[in-house]
Amino acid sequence: MSKEFRPWKIDEAQLLPPSVQDYVPRDHVSRLIVSLVRESLDLSAIIGSYRSGLGQPPFDPRMLTALLLHGYASGIYSSRRIARAAVERADFMMIVAGDAPDFRTISEFRRRHLKALADLFVQVLKLAEKAGLVKLGHVALDGTKIKANASKHKAMSYDRMKKREAELAAEVDRWLKAAEAADAQEDKLYGDKRGDEMPDWVADKQKRLEKIREAKAALEAEAKAAAEAERKARAEAEERRIAEGGKKNGKRSAPPNTEPDGKAQRNFS
């Protein structure tokens, strides 16, 4: 009896959840970050820098702030990688509500509001720590990465509070410097491109199948050519052995394999 598998419903239409927040579990850190940004942070310094003008309205600063904060707390500093996550990862898709900004918008927002974002991110870490969280995403708040000796059961002294705030500020500064370095390196590599663009034929089902068939045929042809070359090499080696006085080999060697190697690669570009 053949093994039964769970149906792979890749071509089946599905109903979307009534809210983008249903994309992620109720206890997911992305929900907490959205809640903190929307309900606990004062973004007036950022919002006040925008003026009415012509053209498309800019992205909501609250969304971009939450997107950057979730990216950095997840250990993702590159604006390109954050933009990619916003169309590939459910937690990031939830934050942008299906309307993902491009990497340039993300990096320019960070650069334009660097000081304000640094202050806001420190506030978030302080709030998370005070609320009793052990970590926020990948950022440890219990002394693993950011060292703190103050007991959670005792009130912090003023000096300790100032020192703790400096430690949190240093962590945020590390995020922002890592983000700037990642963007600078990728800008140098990719210019104005994302760096992960696929050829146009990938999006066309018929062209995609044709390309794959062509690649498969090319691999098979290469395998046949290699098998023929191996057969000739064996025959020549046998002839040399006999010419040097050796006896004819009574065994028939196995024919060379004409199937392409499972690990063989073909360049699609």
C-alpha positions in Angstrom: 0.0 0.0 0.0 1.5 3.4 -1.0 2.1 6.0 1.6 -0.6 8.8 1.8 0.6 12.3 2.1 -1.1 15.5 3.3 -2.5 17.3 0.2 -0.3 20.0 -1.2 -2.9 22.7 -2.0 -0.5 25.1 -3.8 -3.0 25.8 -6.6 -6.1 26.1 -4.4 -7.6 29.5 -3.8 -7.7 30.4 -0.1 -9.6 33.1 1.8 -7.4 35.7 3.4 -7.8 36.3 7.1 -10.0 39.2 8.1 -7.1 41.1 9.6 -3.4 41.2 8.6 -2.6 40.6 12.3 -4.1 37.1 11.9 -1.0 36.3 9.9 1.0 35.8 13.0 0.4 34.2 16.4 -1.1 36.3 19.2 2.1 36.1 21.3 4.5 37.0 18.4 7.0 39.7 19.1 5.9 41.6 16.0 2.5 42.2 17.6 4.2 43.6 20.7 6.3 45.9 18.6 3.3 47.2 16.6 1.5 47.8 19.9 4.4 49.6 21.5 4.9 51.9 18.5 1.1 52.7 18.1 0.2 53.1 21.7 3.3 54.1 23.7 5.7 56.1 21.5 5.5 59.8 20.7 6.4 60.2 17.1 5.6 63.9 16.9 9.3 64.8 16.1 9.1 62.6 13.0 5.6 63.3 12.0 6.1 67.1 12.4 8.9 67.1 9.9 6.5 66.3 7.0 4.8 69.0 5.1 1.8 68.8 2.7 2.8 68.6 -0.9 2.0 67.2 -4.3 2.4 63.6 -5.3 1.7 60.4 -3.5 1.4 60.6 0.3 4.4 59.1 2.2 4.3 55.9 4.2 3.0 56.2 7.7 6.0 56.9 10.0 4.6 54.6 12.6 4.6 51.7 10.2 8.2 52.4 9.1 9.3 52.8 12.7 7.8 49.5 13.6 9.3 47.9 10.5 12.8 49.1 11.3 12.5 48.2 15.0 11.2 44.7 14.2 14.0 44.2 11.7 16.8 45.3 14.0 15.3 43.3 16.9 15.3 40.3 14.6 19.0 40.8 13.7 18.2 42.1 10.2 19.9 45.4 9.5 20.1 45.7 5.7 17.3 47.8 4.2 17.2 45.4 1.3 16.7 42.4 3.5 14.0 44.2 5.5 12.2 45.2 2.2 12.4 41.5 1.1 11.1 40.3 4.4 8.1 42.7 4.0 6.9 40.6 1.0 8.1 37.2 2.1 7.7 36.9 5.9 4.4 36.9 7.6 5.5 38.9 10.6 6.9 41.7 8.4 3.9 41.5 6.0 1.7 42.0 8.9 3.5 45.2 10.0 3.3 46.7 6.5 -0.3 45.5 6.0 0.5 44.2 2.6 1.8 47.6 1.3 5.6 47.1 1.4 8.0 50.0 1.0 11.1 49.6 -1.2 14.6 49.4 0.3 15.3 53.0 -0.7 12.3 54.3 1.3 13.4 52.3 4.3 17.0 53.4 4.2 16.1 57.1 3.6 13.6 57.0 6.5 16.4 55.8 8.8 18.9 58.4 7.7 16.4 61.2 7.8 15.2 60.5 11.3 18.3 58.9 12.8 18.4 60.8 16.1 14.6 60.5 16.7 14.6 56.8 15.9 17.6 56.2 18.2 15.7 57.9 21.1 12.5 56.0 20.3 14.2 52.6 20.1 15.9 53.2 23.5 12.4 54.0 24.9 11.1 50.7 23.5 13.9 48.7 25.1 13.3 50.4 28.4 9.6 49.7 28.3 10.2 46.1 27.3 12.7 45.6 30.1 10.5 47.4 32.7 7.6 45.2 31.7 9.6 42.1 32.6 10.6 40.8 29.2 13.7 38.6 29.1 14.3 39.6 25.5 12.8 41.5 22.6 13.3 39.5 19.5 17.0 38.6 19.4 17.9 41.3 21.9 18.6 40.0 25.3 17.3 42.2 28.2 18.3 39.9 31.1 22.0 40.5 31.0 23.0 38.0 28.3 23.9 40.6 25.7 23.3 43.8 27.6 24.8 43.4 31.0 22.7 44.5 34.0 23.4 43.7 37.6 20.4 45.4 39.2 18.0 43.0 40.8 14.6 42.9 39.2 13.1 42.9 42.7 14.6 46.1 43.9 14.2 49.7 42.8 17.0 51.0 40.6 19.1 53.8 41.9 19.3 57.0 39.9 22.9 56.3 39.0 22.1 52.7 38.0 19.2 54.0 35.8 21.5 56.4 34.0 24.0 53.7 33.4 21.4 51.3 32.2 20.0 53.8 29.8 23.5 54.3 28.4 23.8 50.6 27.9 20.5 50.4 26.0 21.5 53.5 24.0 24.8 51.7 23.1 22.8 48.7 21.9 20.6 50.9 19.7 23.7 52.7 18.4 25.1 49.3 17.4 21.9 48.6 15.4 21.9 51.8 13.5 25.7 51.6 12.7 25.2 48.0 11.5 22.3 49.1 9.3 24.3 52.0 7.8 27.2 49.6 7.1 25.0 47.0 5.6 23.3 49.5 3.3 26.6 51.1 2.2 28.1 47.7 1.4 25.0 46.6 -0.6 24.7 50.0 -2.4 28.3 49.5 -3.6 27.5 46.0 -4.8 24.1 46.5 -6.3 23.7 50.2 -7.0 20.0 51.1 -7.4 19.0 47.4 -7.7 17.7 45.2 -4.9 20.4 42.6 -5.7 18.0 39.6 -5.8 16.2 40.3 -9.1 15.3 37.3 -11.2 15.3 37.1 -15.0 12.0 38.1 -16.7 11.3 34.5 -17.8 10.9 33.3 -14.2 7.5 35.0 -13.9 6.2 33.5 -17.1 5.1 29.9 -16.6 5.5 28.9 -20.3 9.0 30.5 -20.6 10.0 29.0 -17.3 9.1 25.5 -18.4 11.0 26.0 -21.7 14.1 27.3 -19.9 14.0 24.3 -17.5 13.6 21.9 -20.5 16.5 23.5 -22.3 18.7 23.3 -19.2 17.7 19.6 -18.7 18.5 18.8 -22.3 21.8 20.6 -22.1 22.7 18.6 -18.9 21.8 15.3 -20.6 23.9 16.3 -23.7 26.9 17.1 -21.4 26.5 13.8 -19.6 26.5 11.9 -23.0 29.5 13.8 -24.2 31.3 13.0 -20.9 30.3 9.3 -21.1 31.7 9.1 -24.7 34.9 10.8 -23.7 35.2 8.3 -20.8 34.6 5.3 -23.1 37.3 6.5 -25.5 39.7 7.1 -22.7 39.1 3.5 -21.4 39.6 2.1 -24.9 42.8 4.0 -25.5 44.1 2.9 -22.1 43.4 -0.7 -22.9 45.1 -0.4 -26.3 48.2 1.0 -24.6 48.2 -1.8 -22.0 48.1 -4.4 -24.8 50.8 -2.6 -26.8 53.1 -2.7 -23.8 52.7 -6.5 -23.6 49.8 -6.9 -21.3 47.1 -9.4 -21.8 43.7 -8.4 -23.1 41.3 -7.7 -20.3 38.7 -10.4 -20.3 36.3 -8.3 -18.1 33.9 -5.9 -19.7 33.9 -2.6 -17.9 30.6 -1.1 -17.0 29.4 1.4 -19.6 29.9 5.0 -18.4 26.8 6.7 -17.0 25.0 8.9 -19.5 22.6 10.3 -16.9 23.4 13.8 -15.6 24.8 14.0 -12.1 22.1 14.9 -9.6 24.3 17.7 -8.3 25.0 19.1 -11.8 24.2 22.7 -12.2 23.2 24.8 -15.2 23.5 28.5 -15.5 20.1 29.9 -16.3 21.3 33.5 -17.1 
